[in-house]
Amino acid sequence: MAHTVDDLQAVWHDHRAAEFPATLAGATIGAVELVALDADIAGCLEAYFGSRGRLDDARRGVLETQAMVLNDIVPHIPADGRPYFDRLLHLALGVLRALERTA
């Protein structure tokens, strides 16, 4: 499990190289559009890693909210998309933990 900003950065690099699961393009779970959820979280992660471990309050709020949403729906994501979204959740929660340690 990634614990440092550098560890998380390596996982983020791998995640960015992965393609969004084609079978989930346009898919929703409940009222959650998976592409939009991915974009929201990825935007926050990009800002975090681009600023070497900092995130403004607005993006932190978005990341907290969307990580909770993803945590709730990830058990319902089809198996072929689970690795992608499990990794995204791991990154979101890891960044939130890292932000708590530096607060």
ROPAZA-518757 format. One record per residue (C-alpha): residue in three letters; z negated, x negated, y negated. Coordinates in steps of 0.001 Angstrom, whole numbers, plus 500000, padded with zeros to 6 digits. Layout:
REM residues N
alaZXY/...
END
This chain:
REM residues 103
met500000500000500000/ala500897498712496532/his497830497867494464/thr498966495718491557/val501559496376488896/asp503730493740490569/asp503373495459493967/leu504234498818492425/gln507166497220490597/ala508573496014493936/val508293499513495419/trp509893500932492267/his512782498480492647/asp513314499683496219/his513042503312495177/arg515618502926492411/ala518026501431494946/ala517611504465497210/glu519913507424496766/phe518535510862496067/pro518793512803499342/ala522196514485499173/thr521004517463501197/leu518417518222498512/ala520730518139495488/gly520207521490493796/ala517352522408496139/thr514186524125495023/ile510845524536496692/gly509117527550495258/ala510045527367491593/val510321523558491596/glu513775522056491224/leu513619518763493117/val516184516931490978/ala514288517808487793/leu510950516830489320/asp512427513509490422/ala513871512902486949/asp510582513708485208/ile508565511348487385/ala511223508631487391/gly511410508722483590/cys507667508160483347/leu507787505363485911/glu510679503685484111/ala508699503791480853/tyr505621502384482579/phe507414499490484233/gly509551498865481150/ser506409498394479065/arg504748496222481722/gly502000498614482645/arg501562500882479624/leu502340504547479226/asp501956506736476143/asp499737509811476318/ala502622512292476455/arg504309510575479402/arg500979510112481121/gly500400513859480863/val503847514555482313/leu503236512083485136/glu499844513604485957/thr501238517140485998/gln504365516341487969/ala502489514167490483/met500215517157491195/val503259519386491651/leu504887516868493991/asn501672516449495951/asp501564520204496495/ile505173520570497626/val505821517337499545/pro504658518878502854/his507418521486502426/ile510238519025501744/pro512699518807504648/ala512288515783506907/asp515449514037505719/gly514098513953502153/arg510479513165502916/pro510675509343502769/tyr512234509496499301/phe509634511913497940/asp506717510276499775/arg507639506999498068/leu507979508733494691/leu504525510291495122/his503070506941496187/leu504475505368493027/ala503267508150490737/leu499744508081492149/gly499667504283492133/val500651504154488479/leu498055506785487586/arg495370504751489404/ala496498501591487617/leu496299503383484274/glu492752504526485061/arg491714500933485786/thr493046499744482430/ala491640502624480357/
END
